[in-house]
């Protein structure tokens, strides 16, 4: 059995440990890390959790199949997003020029003490904070020169003090010796904690696996939206909640919102925060990606919401996780790769990032997996649950799956392979072609009941 899959089945903790059929091997992309096989293990675990719920509803299990190449595509689904042109052809949707520039300079640079450091420039206000520390222009040459004037650890601390994002590139062994790495290593890659008692809530007998399940999605930019999109894939009513003032990246919004509805509520406005609490009273899942304690200070922490809605599954998605000395730091995919050792081992003669945002997507699917397991526990024994997943835990999970050789640069799925995995949708953004669900079930077909909505286009209310 795939070692990654077995680790996830141990979290599920059922004596039968029925397996998913995982086919295919790495390399899929030009990296030594087992991106496809690890992704297949995670998606296979999601499939088993869905089958568990299906068995609760119908008395029948489903077999689950996932291929490593399809899973690798699912770990960068935004890359398969295409828009229909006037002549009927489809072209890949690219990020804005500004976003492309920001990601170009989000890479490891050498430091004064012979190490490497990755500053993160993905969101404008955080970009400004990094530039304020570095005192440079947002160009490769200027950033490189500025980073080169710092010792790596001192720069990491200065970036954290400025409430910006970045990470010193570490070897994996160094990370595992760090107090934070030790804290994470002592815990499972998906944490599920029962935080309150409540009556059991069995799944309705009719409909898809998550039919009747209501999910509030307060997340942005990759990991969190992936988790909620996965719930929508299996029938949940997912309501995205955002404030108009919060920055978004359009292509990520389009690709990660299939099956969802979208409303605007600003937690800084008392009336709108009160409306969110009303939605919580009728929700099953509350998924959020804020730094630890940010929502708790506003009355939206896990214990507060579990008291408001007994039986709630509260899913927290973060970079550094819920434990350890770095837990209050913000971070992104690239930061997690940098601190956990993936970036250090990613290049041939210098650190390099993965060719896919595997930490983000893996964390999202792991968040969905934990949410599904918690809902299944609630159905039998009742209770409110807190699910915790993090980008750093996912990076550590990927790292411990070992390495493979790859033949050369620019490996990817072929256009023919990609086309077989795509589907068409008419959305608020026009006609698009995008990656379809990649998990195969013997009895049901995953899918989204509605196309990606325009942000804020729905009322802040549940469907009847």
Beta strands, then each sheet from edge to edge (+ up, - down):
strand 1: 21-23
strand 2: 64-67
strand 3: 82-84
strand 4: 90-92
strand 5: 108-110
strand 6: 116-119
strand 7: 166-168
strand 8: 191-196
strand 9: 214-218
strand 10: 237-242
strand 11: 260-264
strand 12: 285-288
strand 13: 313-318
strand 14: 384-390
strand 15: 422-427
strand 16: 430-435
strand 17: 440-441
sheet 1: 1+ 2+ 17-
sheet 2: 4+ 3- 16+ 15-
sheet 3: 5+ 6- 7+
sheet 4: 8+ 14- 13- 12- 9- 10- 11-
end
